[in-house]
Structure formats: structure tokens, C-alpha cells
């Protein structure tokens, strides 16, 4: 729920959406269910409102979300600065400009109205309007508020997109980020036509055998560290390529390590495209964001990530040492 001090920003966001005739919706790099679901729900709203609209992101669209209506409209784009000043730029679920698309800060400085709708506590507020709600378990909760407060109504395809966003970001309502309000949003989306079991089939029961075997490879490499408090596993570039997969195939895989009894820090290290990607999950009192920051990354307190250039083996060594250090 949006606190009263942020109500003003919410109102400004809604009035800018009503007023501007051309929207560009931006999703974050390695797009997940939250950024994609929120982006596509807003895309559908824009069409209904008669806007000229596009939805963009710097990385390809993930296969598992292709069932969501309008997913075929997503365009890959590396620089947004050639957009017109009078376009409304809406960034969804993006904590900083480098996770978005180049050019947003430049457009903001030139006078473009840029909107940042997000729930990451470490958001750098890089837009002209920043609606940041760290209490939300997913950006989808904030977008649902926008639909309700803007009196836009909600079509079933929009409810589907937002339910995907909500349920993937809070681990199907299991993570500690889930609140009573997350369930109120879910209830609203179900009333608006989201089919929860069908969505779960598309999102979670849709693996290829090769992906499952790729997960198996990661599981077989599980290392328990710090007297059982931390666990990690890893995948090399050739593992991922030989499964015909990309990083979206391991989206959420790290959560499975948290199922080990006693483990309160879990890390997946993936080597792909010449860089090393860390996905980190923790339970209190450990901070995933703090561990990510050691590696130049960030995110939520209990779910964060980092991209680390350089030799895979060195990153793995540094990671093992850091996990031992965290648990002293
Ligand atoms: Mn999110």
C-alpha cells in the first residue's frame, strides 16, 4: 500500500499518464517476471487509452513469459536518447539507470518527463518522478495501485500480466517480502480475471528436459559453507550453452538452495557472455544486498545480485571467502 506521503507522487504519475499521448515503457536488463508483467500491463493500458506506446529493454524477451498478451511488441533497444522529449518514459522495477537503458538521465536533463516506478530500497532515483515503495513485494503492487487510483478499470490480460509480476517476485507469496497487502493485490487481480493455476503452469511447470538437467548440474555442485549457514552452486558458460539456455533458464533457481535446513545465505554463480552473475538470497539477519555490494551489485535486503567481470575461478574463491566472513 502506498503511504500518504507518496500519494502526491502517485497522483502526479497518474495525471502524467493521462496527459501524455506517447509512452515508452522500459524493462530492466535480464528481464524478470516483475518488470515484464508490469511493463505489459501498462502497455495494454496505453493501448486502451489510445496512446502511442512502445515497450523496450536492452536484453531479449524471456521465453517463459511469452504467453502474456502483447509480449510480441517488446523491442530490444540499447540507447533511448533519440526518443522525443515529449514522450513519457516509464521505467518499471529498475533500481538504477545502468540496469535500464542508456540515455534516460540525459533525456531527464533535457526536460523529458521520466517516471521511475520501483520497489528496490537502493533505487537511485534517476528520473524526474520517482515512485519508490520498498514495502511492496513486487513493483506489481504499485502498478495495481495505479490502475485502481487512476480509475482505469482492469482487463483480464492486464490482471494476468500483473499476477505473473506479483507472484514471481514474492516467490508465490512465500518470501518474507510478502505482506497482507500483497494478498489484497492478488485478490484484486483474481477478481479482475487472472487465472492463477493456468499462470503457474505457464511460468513454473514449463521446463525443458535440458533446463532440468542444467539445474541438476548446479545442484550436484552444491557446496555448504560457514558451518552450514551458507550454500552456493555454480554454472559455467559451456553448461548453459550446451543446454541451449540463457540466464532466464536459471531465474529463481537460487531459491531452491534456501530449502536446505540451516542455510540462511544462498548464492548461484553463473558465467555467461564474458561476465559472472551472482544471485543471492538470504534470511534475516543476513543481508543479500550487503553481500552483493561487496561485488559491486545491489538489490533488495533479502534478494540481490551482482555482475562481476574477470576470471570465474577467482570470483568463486572470493565468494567462498566472503560467505565465511559474513557468518563469523
Ligand atoms: Mn521486482
Boltz pocket constraint, residues with backbone or C-beta under 6 A from the ligand:
constraints:
  - pocket:
      binder: B
      contacts: [[A, 34], [A, 35], [A, 93], [A, 119], [A, 137], [A, 138], [A, 139], [A, 169]]
      max_distance: 6.0
